[in-house]
């Protein structure tokens, strides 16, 4: 399939085939696609939690408004961001830049110092908002990769982050959950699979300025 055909094939899967699981190669592909997602300043203030454990997912179901995709999918992906992020984390990023690119310190210093000050002075609320927006970029990237690879997925905001954080032990890791993405393969009797995609005409969504 070409890219547009793949995007037309994709839909928010309502029922997964519990007998079908992602291969390790498919799972690795999604992990690497997540890691390659664009983030603000390249700081990668995001983490991806991959949940395959059935018992843990059963616990999460109660805090996912009983959306069965959480337990029926092959894996549950949870996109998170750090609850605390400051200048020390920025410095860690620039250390990695120097390690990989061998960029001279004097070249990096002005931008590095700007970002250190930026993240040392921003409030936690401002950082949470920024990182949450970036989580949606990662989600969009994963949805596109899933479509291209014929992996079904269902993007979810409908869960209680505090309970996910507790059950998955994210708080102990200094993380908080933002979005969930069950991934796997659609069931043959998922009624939504055969429904036509509903989208506005292009002339209602695209504005061209020439």
C-alpha positions in Angstrom: 0.0 0.0 0.0 1.1 3.6 -0.6 1.1 6.1 2.2 -2.4 7.4 1.5 -3.9 3.9 1.2 -2.3 3.0 4.5 -3.8 6.1 6.2 -7.2 5.3 4.8 -6.8 1.7 6.1 -6.1 2.9 9.6 -8.9 3.5 12.1 -9.3 3.6 15.9 -9.6 -0.1 16.5 -12.4 -1.1 18.8 -11.8 -4.8 19.0 -8.5 -6.6 18.8 -7.8 -10.2 17.9 -6.4 -11.6 21.2 -4.7 -14.5 19.4 -2.5 -12.3 17.3 0.6 -10.7 18.8 3.2 -8.3 17.5 6.6 -9.9 16.6 9.7 -8.7 18.4 10.7 -7.0 15.1 7.4 -5.1 14.9 7.7 -4.1 18.6 11.3 -2.9 18.1 10.3 -0.9 15.1 7.7 1.0 17.2 10.2 1.6 19.9 12.7 3.1 17.5 10.1 5.1 15.7 9.1 6.6 19.1 12.8 7.4 19.8 13.1 9.2 16.5 10.1 11.4 17.0 10.7 15.1 16.8 10.8 16.9 20.2 11.2 20.5 21.2 14.9 21.4 21.2 15.6 17.7 20.6 15.5 17.2 24.4 13.4 14.0 24.3 11.5 14.8 27.5 9.3 11.7 26.8 9.3 8.0 27.7 7.4 5.1 26.2 6.2 2.3 28.6 5.5 -1.0 26.8 3.0 -3.1 28.8 2.6 -6.8 27.8 1.7 -8.2 31.3 -1.9 -9.3 31.2 -2.5 -9.0 35.0 -1.3 -5.4 35.0 -3.4 -4.5 32.1 -6.5 -6.0 33.8 -5.7 -3.6 36.7 -5.5 -0.7 34.3 -8.9 -1.6 32.7 -10.8 -0.3 35.7 -9.1 3.1 35.2 -9.5 3.1 31.4 -13.3 3.6 31.4 -13.6 -0.2 30.7 -12.2 0.2 27.2 -11.4 -3.4 26.4 -8.7 -2.5 23.9 -6.4 -2.1 26.9 -6.5 -5.9 27.6 -7.3 -7.3 24.2 -4.5 -5.6 22.3 -1.1 -7.3 21.8 0.6 -4.6 23.8 -0.3 -1.4 25.5 1.9 1.6 24.9 1.9 4.5 27.4 3.5 7.8 26.5 4.9 9.6 29.6 6.9 12.7 30.4 9.1 13.5 33.4 7.5 15.2 36.4 10.7 17.1 37.0 13.0 18.5 34.3 15.5 21.2 34.8 18.9 22.6 33.8 20.7 19.4 34.8 18.7 17.4 32.3 19.5 20.0 29.6 23.2 19.6 30.5 22.9 15.8 30.1 21.5 16.4 26.6 24.4 18.6 25.6 26.8 16.1 27.0 25.3 13.6 24.6 25.5 16.1 21.7 29.2 16.5 22.4 29.7 12.7 22.7 28.0 12.0 19.4 28.9 15.0 17.3 32.1 16.1 19.0 30.8 19.7 18.8 33.2 22.2 20.6 31.9 23.5 23.9 32.3 27.1 22.8 29.9 26.4 19.9 27.2 24.8 22.2 27.6 27.1 25.2 25.3 30.0 24.1 22.3 27.7 23.3 23.0 25.4 26.2 23.0 28.3 28.7 19.8 29.7 27.2 18.0 26.3 27.6 19.4 25.8 31.1 18.0 29.1 32.2 14.7 28.4 30.3 14.1 25.1 32.2 15.4 26.4 35.5 12.9 29.2 35.5 9.8 27.7 33.8 7.1 26.5 36.2 6.2 22.8 36.4 2.8 23.6 34.9 4.4 25.2 31.9 6.7 22.2 31.4 3.8 19.8 31.8 1.9 21.6 29.1 4.9 21.6 26.7 5.8 18.0 27.2 2.1 16.9 26.9 2.0 18.6 23.5 5.1 16.8 22.4 3.5 13.5 23.5 0.8 14.1 20.9 3.5 14.5 18.3 4.9 11.1 19.3 1.4 9.6 19.2 0.9 10.9 15.7 4.2 9.5 14.6 3.4 6.1 16.0 0.0 6.0 14.4 1.5 6.7 11.0 4.2 4.0 11.4 1.5 1.5 12.6 -0.6 2.3 9.5 2.4 1.8 7.2 3.2 -1.5 8.9 -0.4 -2.7 9.0 -0.4 -2.7 12.8 -3.7 -1.7 14.3 -3.9 0.9 17.1 -6.4 2.9 19.1 -5.2 6.3 20.5 -6.6 6.9 24.0 -6.9 9.9 26.2 -9.7 8.2 28.2 -7.9 6.9 31.3 -7.0 8.2 34.7 -3.3 9.1 34.6 -2.8 9.1 38.4 -3.9 5.5 38.6 -1.8 4.5 35.6 1.2 6.1 37.3 0.5 4.2 40.5 -0.1 0.8 38.9 2.9 1.1 36.5 5.2 2.5 39.1 5.8 5.6 37.1 5.7 8.0 40.0 8.7 6.2 41.5 10.5 6.7 38.2 9.7 10.5 38.2 7.2 10.1 35.3 3.6 10.8 34.6 1.4 9.2 31.9 -0.2 11.3 29.2 -1.5 9.1 26.4 -2.2 5.4 25.9 -2.0 3.4 22.6 -3.1 -0.2 22.5 -1.5 -1.9 19.5 -2.1 -5.2 17.8 -4.4 -6.6 15.0 -8.1 -6.0 14.4 -10.6 -8.7 15.1 -12.5 -9.9 12.1 -15.8 -9.0 13.8 -14.8 -5.4 14.7 -17.8 -3.5 13.3 -15.7 -0.4 12.8 -13.3 -2.1 10.4 -15.8 -2.0 7.6 -17.2 1.5 8.2 -16.3 4.2 5.7 -13.9 6.8 6.9 -15.6 10.1 7.6 -13.6 13.1 6.7 -14.5 16.6 5.5 -13.7 17.5 1.8 -10.2 19.0 1.4 -11.6 22.4 0.5 -13.0 22.6 4.0 -9.8 21.7 5.8 -7.0 23.1 3.6 -6.4 26.8 3.2 -4.0 27.8 0.4 -2.3 31.2 0.4 -0.6 31.9 -2.9 
